[in-house]
Amino acid sequence: MSKCEIFGRDPKTGERVPLAKRDWVVVSSSGCPWRDSFKVEHHLRPAYAANGDYGSAGKYSVLQRCDERSGSSGVAVRRSSLHTGLIQPGDAGIVAKGMPVWGRLLGPSQLKLVSFNDDFLAKAAVESMPGGSVDLKSLFRIKDQQIVVLGSLLDTETKAGCFCSP
């Protein structure tokens, strides 16, 4: 198993902390040539609630719940006292840099996480729209087929050992 290389911040100390334990990481892009631009991890997590805190996102991140059964236990997520809910299989979310997020896994769950390097996003913004900048907003519990497909492609590439990469 690979160690987790996607980090959040401890809500009490502000220190960087990995978002998963080593034995939860099924697949990691730590050996891929593009690992400095963005990181991809597939986690198989047990029911878990370490005080319910994930802390704030250290970078812009995308989370996708990829359990296959729609009746499986939910993942409870809270980003403020006004924004709470269950992430169901197939749901995705975007977590803006610095956004505090708390979570509790109500049962075993599979999650894909993609964490983007700030420089990579800035370069992508400039290349796609001259003078552009990136200001992603947090979105939770969204159904977006493009996110699902991109997440699956990145997961497949990472599992295959990044053989398609330059």
BAFI-406284 format. One record per residue (C-alpha): x, y, z; residue in three letters; residue number from 1. Coordinates in steps of 0.02 Angstrom, whole numbers, plus 50000, padded with zeros to 5 digits. Layout:
NODE  u  v  w  type  seq
NODE  X  Y  Z  ala  NUM
...
//
This chain:
NODE  u  v  w  type  seq
NODE  50000  50000  50000  met  1
NODE  50056  50178  49964  ser  2
NODE  50059  50315  50092  lys  3
NODE  49933  50456  50076  cys  4
NODE  50005  50609  49990  glu  5
NODE  49847  50715  49990  ile  6
NODE  49841  50827  50142  phe  7
NODE  49721  50934  50238  gly  8
NODE  49750  51041  50391  arg  9
NODE  49718  50993  50571  asp  10
NODE  49578  51111  50627  pro  11
NODE  49657  51135  50799  lys  12
NODE  49843  51152  50759  thr  13
NODE  49842  51203  50575  gly  14
NODE  49973  51069  50538  glu  15
NODE  49967  50971  50375  arg  16
NODE  49893  50798  50400  val  17
NODE  49866  50657  50274  pro  18
NODE  49683  50628  50229  leu  19
NODE  49699  50440  50243  ala  20
NODE  49792  50306  50337  lys  21
NODE  49919  50204  50238  arg  22
NODE  49811  50047  50234  asp  23
NODE  49664  50144  50159  trp  24
NODE  49760  50197  50002  val  25
NODE  49723  50070  49865  val  26
NODE  49799  50169  49720  val  27
NODE  49912  50321  49720  ser  28
NODE  49991  50424  49581  ser  29
NODE  50149  50450  49685  ser  30
NODE  50253  50362  49550  gly  31
NODE  50174  50448  49400  cys  32
NODE  50268  50580  49299  pro  33
NODE  50128  50707  49327  trp  34
NODE  50125  50686  49517  arg  35
NODE  50191  50864  49544  asp  36
NODE  50045  50939  49445  ser  37
NODE  49907  50842  49531  phe  38
NODE  49891  50690  49642  lys  39
NODE  49764  50551  49623  val  40
NODE  49719  50428  49760  glu  41
NODE  49587  50293  49775  his  42
NODE  49542  50255  49956  his  43
NODE  49447  50108  50028  leu  44
NODE  49396  50174  50197  arg  45
NODE  49312  50087  50343  pro  46
NODE  49176  50172  50445  ala  47
NODE  49276  50311  50522  tyr  48
NODE  49256  50476  50613  ala  49
NODE  49420  50538  50692  ala  50
NODE  49324  50670  50788  asn  51
NODE  49234  50695  50623  gly  52
NODE  49369  50817  50564  asp  53
NODE  49456  50823  50396  tyr  54
NODE  49510  51001  50427  gly  55
NODE  49530  51125  50287  ser  56
NODE  49585  51074  50114  ala  57
NODE  49768  51112  50086  gly  58
NODE  49743  51129  49896  lys  59
NODE  49600  51132  49773  tyr  60
NODE  49531  50955  49775  ser  61
NODE  49398  50850  49693  val  62
NODE  49316  50707  49789  leu  63
NODE  49212  50572  49706  gln  64
NODE  49120  50434  49797  arg  65
NODE  49137  50278  49690  cys  66
NODE  49049  50140  49786  asp  67
NODE  48948  50036  49665  glu  68
NODE  48796  50003  49773  arg  69
NODE  48674  50145  49790  ser  70
NODE  48609  50077  49954  gly  71
NODE  48778  50079  50041  ser  72
NODE  48806  50187  50195  ser  73
NODE  48829  50372  50168  gly  74
NODE  48974  50487  50194  val  75
NODE  48918  50632  50302  ala  76
NODE  49002  50796  50256  val  77
NODE  48988  50967  50337  arg  78
NODE  49070  51126  50278  arg  79
NODE  48978  51240  50398  ser  80
NODE  48831  51229  50517  ser  81
NODE  48719  51275  50370  leu  82
NODE  48790  51155  50240  his  83
NODE  48780  50971  50286  thr  84
NODE  48730  50816  50192  gly  85
NODE  48765  50639  50137  leu  86
NODE  48876  50603  49988  ile  87
NODE  48800  50453  49899  gln  88
NODE  48885  50336  49774  pro  89
NODE  48916  50430  49612  gly  90
NODE  48916  50601  49697  asp  91
NODE  49063  50717  49681  ala  92
NODE  49122  50875  49763  gly  93
NODE  49246  51014  49736  ile  94
NODE  49336  51080  49889  val  95
NODE  49414  51253  49870  ala  96
NODE  49585  51284  49946  lys  97
NODE  49570  51328  50130  gly  98
NODE  49387  51274  50143  met  99
NODE  49356  51188  50310  pro  100
NODE  49270  51019  50288  val  101
NODE  49219  50890  50416  trp  102
NODE  49169  50713  50373  gly  103
NODE  49111  50551  50448  arg  104
NODE  49101  50386  50354  leu  105
NODE  48946  50294  50411  leu  106
NODE  49006  50132  50333  gly  107
NODE  49146  50067  50223  pro  108
NODE  49166  50181  50071  ser  109
NODE  49272  50201  49915  gln  110
NODE  49330  50376  49875  leu  111
NODE  49434  50449  49734  lys  112
NODE  49528  50608  49774  leu  113
NODE  49619  50724  49654  val  114
NODE  49720  50866  49728  ser  115
NODE  49786  51001  49612  phe  116
NODE  49948  51099  49626  asn  117
NODE  49914  51287  49627  asp  118
NODE  50043  51321  49490  asp  119
NODE  49965  51187  49378  phe  120
NODE  49793  51266  49394  leu  121
NODE  49861  51442  49364  ala  122
NODE  49952  51383  49207  lys  123
NODE  49797  51292  49144  ala  124
NODE  49692  51449  49171  ala  125
NODE  49814  51559  49075  val  126
NODE  49827  51434  48932  glu  127
NODE  49638  51416  48915  ser  128
NODE  49595  51600  48936  met  129
NODE  49733  51729  48926  pro  130
NODE  49736  51837  49080  gly  131
NODE  49626  51710  49169  gly  132
NODE  49641  51652  49347  ser  133
NODE  49572  51508  49448  val  134
NODE  49445  51538  49584  asp  135
NODE  49356  51374  49612  leu  136
NODE  49203  51372  49724  lys  137
NODE  49164  51227  49837  ser  138
NODE  49021  51117  49779  leu  139
NODE  48957  50964  49870  phe  140
NODE  48844  50820  49823  arg  141
NODE  48843  50855  49637  ile  142
NODE  48809  50731  49498  lys  143
NODE  48927  50775  49356  asp  144
NODE  48963  50646  49222  gln  145
NODE  49121  50736  49165  gln  146
NODE  49196  50726  49340  ile  147
NODE  49149  50541  49350  val  148
NODE  49230  50503  49181  val  149
NODE  49388  50604  49216  leu  150
NODE  49403  50524  49389  gly  151
NODE  49385  50350  49313  ser  152
NODE  49514  50387  49178  leu  153
NODE  49639  50454  49305  leu  154
NODE  49606  50304  49419  asp  155
NODE  49632  50182  49274  thr  156
NODE  49793  50270  49219  glu  157
NODE  49860  50267  49397  thr  158
NODE  49815  50083  49422  lys  159
NODE  49903  50041  49258  ala  160
NODE  50063  50122  49317  gly  161
NODE  50047  50281  49214  cys  162
NODE  50104  50196  49054  phe  163
NODE  50014  50326  48945  cys  164
NODE  50112  50470  49020  ser  165
NODE  50262  50548  48930  pro  166
//
